[in-house]
Amino acid sequence: MIIVDLTINNREQVSLKEVLFSGTNKSKLEQLLKEYAYLEELKKYQLKTNNKILLYGASGCGKTTTAKALANALGKPLIILNLSNIVSAKIGDTGRNVKFLFDKAAREKAILFLDEFDQLGKMRTNDDQDVGEMRRLVNTLIQLIDYFPEEGIFIAATNFYELIDPALLRRFQLKLKFELPTKDELDIYYNQLLDPFPLHLKSISRQYSISYAEVKDYVHTEMKAKIIAEVENRRINHKIHG
């Protein structure tokens, strides 16, 4: 089995300071980091760290970035599952692929990150075209999560919480909901994104009721247009007056 085909190679280093969280999510993540900082003290009382985390909610609000930031903060390698290659048409292959990567994460004491978790952990219903295969896959996931060692961390993300099988949802000790940021939260993010640019370029029409990812794309597109226009104007003026 070729590991590179089942994972996404992403070495981007993200600091938790760069990620904007709601007050509730920030508090929960700070508690999680403290659990790992005081791991030995907790072990004296047979207390285990929370290492099964579900990130759910609106798209583009920081779920993947959170996984990267946690890996960086805890100094753990990050394994990102390549869902398009994990899922196989052959009966049983999807479960074997997932188990292979759970085992790899356990050996390496890594963070295993699975986005679009609803695609694998879909609620078992009689409406499924292949009920038997779906049940087997969900049962496999339940076992893998149950026996995943505390030295590793499993993080799943989904935009469709309601589609996930309840038996899987119960396995997650920590659930963080990501919602579209408020106007005030977006203004803070706009200010952060615009901070590196010269003052005369910072005046843009701000958009709201969108995700952090959409704001970032919008700001960068606006800045590129402004910078290019400024360079072109300088060239024109140089030709006229040069």
N, C-alpha and C positions, 0 to 999 in steps of 0.2 A: 504493500500500500504506500502510495507516495504522499508524504505529509504535506508537501507544499501545495498540492492540489486541493487539500481539505481545509486549508487555513488561508487567511489574508495577511500578507506581509505588510504591516504598518508599524513603523518605528517612531512615529510622531510622539514627542515628549510633551505631555500636558501637565501643568501644575494645577492643583486644586484651587489656587488663588485666581486662576484665569476663568474658572467656571462659576457661573452665577446660579445660586440655588435659592429656593424658597426657604423661609426660616425653619420650617419643619424638616425639610430634607437636609439642610445644613447641620441642624442639631443631631439628626440620626447618623450622618456621616462622621461627624466629630466624635460621637460615641463609639462608632465602629473603629476608628483609628486609635482611640484610647484603649479599646479592648486588645488590639494587637500590641500596643505599647506596653501594656501590663499583662501580657500573656502568661508569664510565669506565676504571677501573683494569683491570677484567676484559676490556674491549674491546681493550685493548692486546695481549692474548694470544689474541684471537679467541674468547674464551669468552662464551657467551650465558647469560642468566639463565633459570632454569626458569620457564616461563610456561604450562605445561599441567599442571593439578593435578586429581587425582581424590580426592574425599572420599567414603568409603564406610563402611557399617556401620549400627549400630543407629539407629533413628528417635529423634528428639528429643534427640540428644546433641551438637548444636552445629554441624552442617554449614553450614546457612544463615547462622547467626550468624558463623561463621568467615569466610565470603565477605564479609559486610558489614564485619567488623573489618579484614580485609586491605585492602579498598577505602579505608577510613578511614585506616589506617596508611600507605598508599602515596599517599594524596591523589589517587586515581583515581575517575572516575565508575563507578557500578555499574549494569550493565544486567542485569535479571533476566528471563529468558524466561518468557512465559506459555504453558506447555505446552498448556493446553486450547485455545488459539487457534492455536498453532504447527502442531499436527497437523491435517491436512486430509484429507477423504475423496477429494479430487480427486488423481489421479495426478500426481506431480511437485510439487504445491503445498507439501507439507511441506518438501521439500528446498530449494525457492526461499525459503520463509519463514526457514529456518535460515540460509541463505547471506546473506540480506538483513541479518540481525542480526549475523552474523560480520563483514560488511563495515562495518556501523555501528560496532561495537566497535573495529575496526582503525583507522578514521578518527579516532575520538575517543580512542584510546589508553586504552580503558576495560577494566574487568574484566567479562567476559561470564559470567554464572552460569546454569547449566542444572541444575535439580533433576530428580529422577526420570529420570536419564540413560538408564536401562535401557529406557525407553519408546521412545527414538529409536535407541539403540545396541544393540538386542537382537541376540543371537547369530544369525547367518544359518544357518537349518536348513531342511530340506525339510518341516518340520511347519508352517511359516508358511502362512497362508491365501493371502497374496500374496508369494511368495518373491521375485519379480522386483522389486517395489516396495521390499521391505525391503533387498534387496541394493543397490539404487540409493541408498537413503537412507544406509546405512552407508558406501558408497563415497564419497558426497558429504561425509559427516562426516569421513572419513579425509583427504580432500583439504583441507577447510577447516581442520582442525587442523594438518596438515602445513605449510600455507602461512600460518598465522596469524602476524602479525608480532610480534617480541619486545617491541614497545612496549605491546602489549595483553596481557591475561592471560585465559586460558580456564579456568574452574573448573566441573567437573561433579560432581554428587553423586548417590549412589544408595544404597538400602537393599539392593539385590540385585546385588552385584558379580558373582556367578556367571552372571548372565544376559547380561552385556555381551560383545559380540564380542571375541575375543582380539586381533584386529588393531587395534581401538580402544584396548584396554587398553595395548598396547605404545606408544601415542603419548604417554601421560602420563609426564612425567619425575618427577613427585612424586605419591606415593599415600599418603594419610593415613587410617588406619583408626580409626573412632570406635566405642568399645565402651561398654556400660553402666558407669557409674562405680562404684567400690568404695564400701564403707560409709564409709571415712575421707574419700574425695573428696566424698561426699554430705554428710557432716557439715560440711565446710568450706563447701560451698554453702549448706546450711541456715543456718549462722552468718552468711554474707553477706546472705542474704535477710531474716533476722530482725533484723539489726543496727539498721535505722532505727526499729524499733518499741519502745514502752516495755517495761521489764523484765517487768512483770506480765502482758504479753500473749504473751511469747515461749515460754511453756511449751506445746508441742504434742507430740503423739505422732508421732515421726518414722518415715517409711516408707522402705524400702530396696529394692534390686533393681528400681529404676525409673530413667527417664531424667531428665536435668536439666530438660527441659521439663515433665515430669510433676511434679517436685518444685516447680517455680515455680508451676504452677497450683494444686497442693495447698496450698502455704503461703499464697498470696494468698487462696484461698477460706477457709481457716481464719482468717486475719487479718480479713477482711471480716466474717465471722460474729461474731468476738470484739468488734470495734469497734462493730458494730450493736447487739449485746446490751448492751454497756456504755452506749451512748447511750440505749437504751430503758429500762434500769434507772435511769439518772439522771432521766429524765423521769417515771418512775413514782414515784420517791422525792420528786421535786419536787412532784408533785401531792398525795402523801400528807402531806408535811410543809410544803408551801408555804402 
